[in-house]
Amino acid sequence: MTDMLDIPRILIAGDRSSAGKTTISIGIMSVLRDMGYKVQPFKVGLDFIDPSYHTEVTGRHSRNLDGYLMTEDAVREVFSHAAEGADIAIIEGVRGLFEGLEATSDIGSTAQIAKILECPVILTINARSITRSTAALVSGYKSFDPEVNVIGVILNNIGSSRHGEKARKAIEIYTGTPVIGEIPRNDSMKISMRHLGLIPALEGRRRLADFDENMGRIKNIIKEGIDIDRFISLARSAQALIMPQESIFKPRANGNKIRIGVALDEAFNFYYRDNLELLELAGAELVYFSPVNDSALPKVDGLYIGGGYPELFTRELEDNVSMRESIKQASAEGMPIYAECGGLMYLTQEIKTDVSGSGNYHMAEMKGGTFRMAGAVPGRTLMGHKRVVSYNVGGFVKDNVIGKAGATFIGHEFHHSEIVDLPEDTTFAIRLKRGTGIKGELDGILVKNTMAAYAHLHAASYTGFARAFVDFCRANGQ
């Protein structure tokens, strides 16, 4: 018997980056939650920060969907698994609707996800300084790929009621597409920016005194500017979706539970929810700790130190000597440790941030100087002009905490740093076919049972991740 999923769903796309998708999406999600809806959020692509806001305002963990990393069946399974128990699903797109990996296909794009999930699309247009031209934009987007069902429009950055009226009239007359919202030009719709995107919600709540007030303003602007009833009606027009047989989210526990410590605080909070859930399904009990605020590690069998912004908390991380020494000792004693990007930076000998020009990427709060880190792996982290945002494709050339030599993966890199002063005899676990890595085509510094890499892996794409890590911790844990 074929499994069907019949849930109202809609995808909020943009005509370009910075069209306003994120603030509009979180505003709509927040309004719907206030109305009593259980909203399941999603984000197209591999961004960590937008989903943190989705989770904040809906109370449900946002999930990432990526058509390059994931098979179509994996996209559908992640979607159906997360949507269980929800009343409506809202997917926020990435960049412009059709931007993806290649110029001549929709792989990795918002449009690809819309087609895989047979999802109606609301096109968000940055209408600043244009009126009739908005109709040409909508017409072009609708005709470019008729399989993408653009079913409505939201106009952002509207300067006046007359501006909005002219743009609305042009779109509805020339394209027959309803305009369901007009968002005024308003600084309240901006969320603090940073070098890799928005400031994460967890850090925003801890650092910004007006965080809740700002989120409330966004919600009120959306409530006034968008026809929410029309939005819900369009979401309900989505047809039931054929679901694949579940293969990823199956319990895979094999033996007693093991405890994995997960670094989670204002410095380290870039985790895909699927990675954490799949670790639990593989038999892990996740124990959260803070390298910034806690004095020592909890009693665990292994560590997972994800990405984040350790460069913005260098002083706090350096000052927490007992935590740094605790992690260095655990690594030296053979505790299984897996670190991604920001975690890699923290495990190096030091982070140097006083590079000329390093404050250019919305980084005024980054302290200049050289700061001691955990020192569990060789090399120093240098913050500078280098900016890497890319998919990577590679495989393991050495057995390590998350896989055996010969296993392959597609992942991504997202950083402003580089690792320098590595000894000639540094051992690497990963060789990349595509990507920048730590040293040429090499990534994943390997020291005993510690593996630290720039590559971010998604467990619904590299499906060996959770079982391999849990089994390694069970066999080698303290």
C-alpha positions as CSV (number, residue, x, y, z in Angstrom):
1,M,0.0,0.0,0.0
2,T,1.4,3.4,-1.0
3,D,1.8,5.9,1.9
4,M,0.4,9.3,1.2
5,L,1.1,12.5,3.2
6,D,-1.7,15.1,3.0
7,I,-0.6,18.2,4.8
8,P,-1.1,21.9,3.8
9,R,2.3,23.2,2.7
10,I,3.8,26.2,1.0
11,L,7.3,27.3,0.0
12,I,8.3,31.0,0.4
13,A,10.9,31.8,-2.3
14,G,12.7,34.9,-3.3
15,D,13.4,36.6,-6.6
16,R,17.0,37.0,-5.3
17,S,19.0,36.9,-2.1
18,S,18.0,39.5,0.4
19,A,14.5,39.6,-0.9
20,G,13.3,39.3,2.7
21,K,12.4,35.6,2.8
22,T,13.7,35.0,6.3
23,T,12.0,37.8,8.2
24,I,8.7,37.2,6.2
25,S,8.9,33.4,6.9
26,I,9.5,33.7,10.6
27,G,6.9,36.4,10.9
28,I,4.3,34.2,9.2
29,M,5.3,31.2,11.3
30,S,5.0,33.2,14.4
31,V,1.5,34.5,13.5
32,L,0.3,31.0,12.6
33,R,1.6,29.6,15.9
34,D,-0.3,32.4,17.8
35,M,-3.4,31.3,15.9
36,G,-3.0,27.8,17.3
37,Y,-1.4,26.0,14.3
38,K,1.4,23.5,14.8
39,V,3.8,24.8,12.2
40,Q,6.6,22.6,10.9
41,P,9.4,24.7,9.4
42,F,12.0,23.8,6.8
43,K,14.9,25.5,5.1
44,V,16.2,24.8,1.6
45,G,19.9,24.4,1.5
46,L,22.4,23.9,4.3
47,D,22.1,27.1,6.3
48,F,22.2,26.7,10.1
49,I,21.1,30.2,11.1
50,D,17.7,30.7,9.5
51,P,16.4,27.3,10.9
52,S,17.4,28.5,14.4
53,Y,14.8,31.3,14.0
54,H,12.2,28.9,12.6
55,T,12.7,26.7,15.7
56,E,12.6,29.7,18.0
57,V,9.2,30.9,16.8
58,T,7.4,27.6,16.1
59,G,8.6,25.4,18.9
60,R,9.4,22.7,16.4
61,H,12.8,21.8,15.1
62,S,13.4,23.2,11.6
63,R,14.9,20.8,9.1
64,N,17.1,21.4,6.1
65,L,16.3,20.1,2.6
66,D,19.0,20.0,-0.1
67,G,18.5,18.4,-3.5
68,Y,22.2,18.1,-4.3
69,L,23.2,16.4,-1.0
70,M,20.0,14.3,-0.7
71,T,18.3,11.9,-3.0
72,E,14.7,12.8,-3.9
73,D,13.5,10.0,-1.6
74,A,15.6,11.4,1.2
75,V,14.1,14.8,0.8
76,R,10.6,13.3,1.0
77,E,11.5,11.2,4.0
78,V,13.0,14.1,5.9
79,F,9.9,16.2,5.1
80,S,7.4,13.5,6.0
81,H,9.2,12.5,9.2
82,A,9.4,16.1,10.4
83,A,5.9,17.0,9.4
84,E,4.3,14.3,11.5
85,G,1.8,15.9,13.9
86,A,2.0,19.3,12.2
87,D,-1.0,21.3,10.9
88,I,1.0,23.1,8.2
89,A,4.5,23.0,6.7
90,I,6.3,26.1,5.6
91,I,9.5,25.9,3.6
92,E,11.8,28.9,3.3
93,G,13.8,28.9,0.1
94,V,17.5,29.8,-0.5
95,R,18.7,32.7,-2.6
96,G,16.7,33.3,-5.8
97,L,14.1,30.7,-6.7
98,F,16.2,29.1,-9.5
99,E,19.7,29.5,-8.1
100,G,21.5,26.2,-7.7
101,L,24.6,24.2,-8.4
102,E,24.7,24.7,-12.1
103,A,23.6,27.2,-14.7
104,T,21.6,24.7,-16.8
105,S,19.8,22.6,-14.2
106,D,17.8,23.1,-11.0
107,I,20.0,20.8,-8.9
108,G,20.4,22.3,-5.4
109,S,17.8,25.0,-5.9
110,T,14.6,26.1,-4.2
111,A,12.8,25.2,-7.4
112,Q,14.0,21.6,-7.3
113,I,12.6,21.2,-3.7
114,A,9.3,22.7,-4.8
115,K,9.0,20.1,-7.5
116,I,10.1,17.2,-5.4
117,L,7.5,18.0,-2.8
118,E,4.9,19.2,-5.3
119,C,4.7,22.4,-3.2
120,P,2.9,25.7,-4.1
121,V,5.3,28.6,-4.1
122,I,4.9,32.2,-2.9
123,L,7.3,34.5,-4.6
124,T,8.7,37.2,-2.4
125,I,9.9,40.2,-4.5
126,N,12.1,43.0,-3.4
127,A,9.9,45.8,-4.9
128,R,12.1,48.7,-3.8
129,S,11.9,51.4,-6.6
130,I,9.9,49.2,-9.1
131,T,6.1,49.0,-9.8
132,R,5.1,47.8,-13.2
133,S,8.3,45.9,-13.6
134,T,7.2,43.6,-10.8
135,A,4.7,42.1,-13.3
136,A,7.5,41.3,-15.7
137,L,9.4,39.6,-12.9
138,V,6.5,37.5,-11.9
139,S,5.8,36.6,-15.6
140,G,9.3,35.6,-16.2
141,Y,9.6,33.5,-13.0
142,K,6.3,31.7,-13.8
143,S,7.2,31.0,-17.5
144,F,10.8,30.0,-16.8
145,D,9.8,26.6,-15.4
146,P,6.1,25.9,-15.6
147,E,6.5,22.8,-13.3
148,V,7.2,25.2,-10.4
149,N,3.7,26.3,-9.2
150,V,4.1,30.0,-8.4
151,I,0.7,30.6,-6.8
152,G,1.0,33.9,-5.1
153,V,3.2,37.0,-4.5
154,I,4.4,39.0,-1.5
155,L,5.8,42.4,-2.2
156,N,8.6,43.6,0.1
157,N,10.2,47.0,0.7
158,I,7.0,48.9,-0.3
159,G,7.6,52.7,0.1
160,S,4.0,53.9,0.1
161,S,0.4,52.8,-0.3
162,R,0.5,54.1,-3.9
163,H,3.7,52.2,-4.6
164,G,2.0,49.0,-3.4
165,E,-1.2,49.6,-5.2
166,K,0.5,50.1,-8.6
167,A,2.7,47.0,-8.2
168,R,-0.2,44.8,-7.1
169,K,-2.4,46.0,-9.9
170,A,0.3,45.3,-12.5
171,I,1.0,41.8,-11.2
172,E,-2.6,40.7,-10.9
173,I,-3.7,42.2,-14.3
174,Y,-0.7,41.0,-16.4
175,T,0.0,37.6,-14.7
176,G,-3.3,36.6,-12.9
177,T,-1.3,35.9,-9.8
178,P,-2.7,37.1,-6.5
179,V,-0.6,39.5,-4.4
180,I,-1.3,38.3,-0.8
181,G,0.9,40.7,1.0
182,E,2.7,44.1,1.0
183,I,5.4,44.7,3.5
184,P,6.4,48.3,4.1
185,R,10.0,49.4,4.0
186,N,10.9,49.2,7.7
187,D,14.1,48.8,9.6
188,S,12.3,46.6,12.1
189,M,12.2,43.8,9.5
190,K,16.0,43.5,9.6
191,I,17.7,41.0,11.9
192,S,21.3,41.6,12.9
193,M,23.7,40.4,10.2
194,R,27.0,38.7,10.5
195,H,29.8,37.5,8.2
196,L,28.1,34.2,7.3
197,G,24.5,35.4,7.5
198,L,22.2,36.3,10.4
199,I,23.1,36.2,14.0
200,P,22.0,32.8,15.4
201,A,18.8,32.9,17.4
202,L,20.4,31.3,20.5
203,E,23.1,33.9,20.6
204,G,20.6,36.7,19.8
205,R,18.5,35.8,22.8
206,R,21.5,35.9,25.1
207,R,23.2,39.0,23.7
208,L,20.5,41.3,22.5
209,A,18.3,43.1,25.1
210,D,15.6,43.8,22.5
211,F,15.6,40.4,20.9
212,D,12.0,39.5,21.9
213,E,10.8,43.0,21.2
214,N,12.3,42.9,17.7
215,M,10.8,39.5,17.0
216,G,7.4,40.9,18.2
217,R,7.7,43.8,15.8
218,I,8.3,41.5,12.8
219,K,5.3,39.4,13.8
220,N,3.0,42.5,14.0
221,I,4.2,43.9,10.6
222,I,3.5,40.5,9.0
223,K,0.1,40.3,10.6
224,E,-0.8,43.7,9.2
225,G,0.8,43.3,5.8
226,I,-0.1,39.7,4.7
227,D,-3.5,38.1,4.2
228,I,-2.9,35.1,6.5
229,D,-6.2,33.5,5.7
230,R,-5.3,33.6,2.0
231,F,-1.9,32.2,2.7
232,I,-3.5,29.2,4.6
233,S,-5.9,28.7,1.7
234,L,-3.1,28.5,-0.8
235,A,-1.2,26.1,1.4
236,R,-4.2,23.9,1.6
237,S,-4.3,23.7,-2.2
238,A,-1.3,21.3,-2.1
239,Q,-2.1,17.8,-3.2
240,A,-1.4,14.7,-1.2
241,L,2.2,13.5,-1.6
242,I,3.4,10.0,-2.2
243,M,5.9,9.1,0.5
244,P,8.9,6.7,0.1
245,Q,9.3,3.7,2.5
246,E,11.1,4.9,5.6
247,S,14.8,4.0,5.5
248,I,16.7,6.8,7.2
249,F,14.7,7.4,10.5
250,K,14.7,3.8,11.7
251,P,15.9,3.0,15.2
252,R,19.3,1.4,14.8
253,A,20.4,0.9,18.4
254,N,22.7,-2.1,18.8
255,G,23.6,-2.5,22.4
256,N,23.6,-0.3,25.5
257,K,23.1,3.4,25.1
258,I,26.3,5.4,25.1
259,R,26.6,9.1,26.1
260,I,27.8,11.6,23.6
261,G,28.6,15.1,24.8
262,V,27.3,17.8,22.4
263,A,28.8,21.3,22.6
264,L,25.9,23.8,22.6
265,D,26.1,27.4,23.5
266,E,26.5,30.9,22.0
267,A,29.8,29.9,20.4
268,F,28.8,26.4,19.1
269,N,25.3,25.9,17.8
270,F,25.5,24.8,14.1
271,Y,23.9,21.4,14.1
272,Y,21.5,19.8,11.7
273,R,18.5,18.5,13.8
274,D,18.6,15.3,11.7
275,N,22.2,14.6,12.8
276,L,21.2,14.8,16.5
277,E,18.1,12.8,16.1
278,L,19.8,10.1,14.1
279,L,22.5,9.8,16.7
280,E,19.7,9.1,19.3
281,L,18.1,6.6,17.0
282,A,21.5,4.9,16.7
283,G,21.6,4.4,20.5
284,A,23.1,7.7,21.8
285,E,22.0,9.7,24.8
286,L,23.0,13.3,24.0
287,V,24.4,15.3,26.9
288,Y,24.7,19.0,26.1
289,F,27.5,21.1,27.6
290,S,29.0,24.6,27.1
291,P,32.7,25.2,26.3
292,V,32.1,28.8,27.1
293,N,30.3,28.5,30.5
294,D,30.9,25.0,32.0
295,S,34.1,24.3,33.9
296,A,34.6,20.7,32.7
297,L,33.2,18.0,30.5
298,P,30.3,15.9,31.6
299,K,30.8,12.2,32.0
300,V,30.5,10.9,28.4
301,D,31.8,8.3,26.0
302,G,32.5,10.7,23.1
303,L,32.2,14.3,22.0
304,Y,30.6,16.1,19.1
305,I,31.7,19.8,18.7
306,G,29.8,21.4,15.9
307,G,30.2,24.7,14.1
308,G,29.5,28.2,15.2
309,Y,31.4,31.4,15.9
310,P,34.2,30.6,18.3
311,E,36.1,33.6,16.9
312,L,33.6,35.9,18.5
313,F,34.0,34.2,21.9
314,T,37.8,33.8,21.9
315,R,38.3,35.6,25.2
316,E,35.6,33.6,27.0
317,L,36.9,30.3,25.5
318,E,40.5,31.1,26.4
319,D,39.6,32.1,29.9
320,N,37.8,28.8,30.5
321,V,41.1,27.0,31.1
322,S,39.6,24.1,32.9
323,M,37.3,23.2,30.0
324,R,40.1,23.5,27.5
325,E,42.4,21.3,29.5
326,S,39.5,18.8,30.1
327,I,39.0,18.5,26.3
328,K,42.7,18.2,25.5
329,Q,43.1,15.5,28.1
330,A,40.1,13.6,26.9
331,S,41.5,13.6,23.4
332,A,45.0,12.6,24.6
333,E,43.4,9.7,26.4
334,G,41.6,8.4,23.3
335,M,38.1,9.7,23.8
336,P,36.3,9.7,20.4
337,I,35.8,13.3,19.3
338,Y,34.3,14.6,16.1
339,A,34.5,18.3,15.4
340,E,33.1,20.3,12.5
341,C,34.4,23.7,11.4
342,G,34.0,25.9,14.5
343,G,34.8,22.8,16.5
344,L,37.9,22.3,14.4
345,M,39.0,25.9,15.2
346,Y,38.5,25.4,18.9
347,L,40.5,22.2,18.9
348,T,43.6,23.8,17.3
349,Q,46.4,25.4,19.4
350,E,45.1,29.0,19.0
351,I,42.9,31.4,17.1
352,K,44.5,34.5,15.8
353,T,42.0,37.3,14.9
354,D,44.2,40.4,14.6
355,V,44.5,40.0,10.8
356,S,44.4,43.3,8.9
357,G,40.9,43.8,7.5
358,S,39.4,40.8,9.4
359,G,36.6,43.0,10.8
360,N,35.1,43.7,7.4
361,Y,32.5,41.0,7.3
362,H,30.0,42.5,9.7
363,M,32.5,41.5,12.4
364,A,33.0,44.7,14.4
365,E,32.5,42.6,17.6
366,M,35.4,40.2,16.9
367,K,38.2,40.9,19.4
368,G,41.7,41.3,17.9
369,G,44.5,39.2,19.3
370,T,45.8,35.7,19.7
371,F,43.9,33.4,22.0
372,R,44.8,29.9,23.3
373,M,42.3,27.1,22.4
374,A,42.0,23.5,23.4
375,G,45.2,22.4,21.6
376,A,43.9,18.8,20.9
377,V,45.0,19.0,17.3
378,P,48.0,20.7,15.6
379,G,48.0,24.0,13.8
380,R,46.7,27.5,14.4
381,T,43.5,29.1,13.2
382,L,43.9,32.3,11.3
383,M,40.9,34.6,10.7
384,G,41.3,36.6,7.5
385,H,40.0,37.5,4.1
386,K,39.6,33.9,3.0
387,R,35.9,33.0,2.6
388,V,34.8,29.5,1.7
389,V,31.1,28.8,0.9
390,S,30.9,25.6,-1.2
391,Y,29.7,22.1,-1.5
392,N,32.4,19.5,-1.0
393,V,32.7,16.0,-2.3
394,G,35.1,13.5,-0.8
395,G,35.8,10.3,1.0
396,F,37.7,8.8,4.0
397,V,41.3,7.7,3.4
398,K,41.7,6.7,7.0
399,D,39.4,4.9,9.5
400,N,38.0,7.5,11.9
401,V,35.2,8.2,14.4
402,I,32.5,8.6,11.7
403,G,33.4,6.1,9.0
404,K,35.8,3.6,7.5
405,A,38.4,4.3,4.8
406,G,36.6,4.1,1.4
407,A,33.3,5.6,2.5
408,T,32.3,8.7,0.4
409,F,30.2,11.8,1.1
410,I,28.8,15.0,-0.2
411,G,29.0,17.9,2.4
412,H,29.7,21.6,2.5
413,E,32.1,24.2,3.8
414,F,31.3,27.5,5.3
415,H,34.1,29.5,7.0
416,H,36.2,32.6,7.1
417,S,39.3,31.0,8.5
418,E,42.3,28.8,7.6
419,I,44.5,26.4,9.5
420,V,48.2,27.3,9.3
421,D,51.5,26.0,10.7
422,L,50.6,22.3,10.4
423,P,53.5,19.9,11.0
424,E,54.6,17.9,7.9
425,D,53.5,14.7,9.5
426,T,49.9,15.8,10.2
427,T,47.5,12.9,9.4
428,F,44.3,13.6,7.5
429,A,41.3,11.3,7.3
430,I,39.6,13.0,4.3
431,R,40.6,13.5,0.7
432,L,38.3,15.9,-1.3
433,K,37.4,15.7,-5.0
434,R,35.7,19.1,-4.7
435,G,36.2,21.7,-2.0
436,T,38.9,23.6,-0.1
437,G,39.5,21.6,3.0
438,I,42.3,22.3,5.4
439,K,45.4,21.7,3.2
440,G,44.7,21.4,-0.5
441,E,42.5,18.4,-1.1
442,L,43.0,17.1,2.5
443,D,40.6,17.6,5.3
444,G,39.9,16.0,8.7
445,I,42.9,16.2,11.0
446,L,43.3,12.9,12.7
447,V,44.9,12.6,16.2
448,K,44.3,9.3,18.0
449,N,40.4,9.1,18.1
450,T,39.9,12.8,17.4
451,M,38.8,13.9,13.9
452,A,38.4,17.6,13.2
453,A,37.3,18.9,9.7
454,Y,36.0,21.9,7.9
455,A,33.5,19.7,6.1
456,H,29.9,19.8,7.5
457,L,28.1,16.5,6.9
458,H,24.3,15.9,6.9
459,A,23.3,12.5,8.3
460,A,20.4,12.2,5.8
461,S,22.9,12.4,3.1
462,Y,25.9,10.6,4.5
463,T,23.8,8.0,6.2
464,G,26.7,6.1,7.8
465,F,27.4,9.0,10.2
466,A,25.2,8.2,13.2
467,R,25.7,4.4,13.4
468,A,29.5,4.7,12.8
469,F,29.9,7.4,15.4
470,V,27.8,5.6,18.0
471,D,29.5,2.3,17.4
472,F,33.0,3.9,17.6
473,C,32.1,5.6,20.9
474,R,30.8,2.3,22.2
475,A,33.9,0.4,21.3
476,N,36.4,3.2,22.3
477,G,34.6,5.3,24.8
478,Q,36.1,6.1,28.3
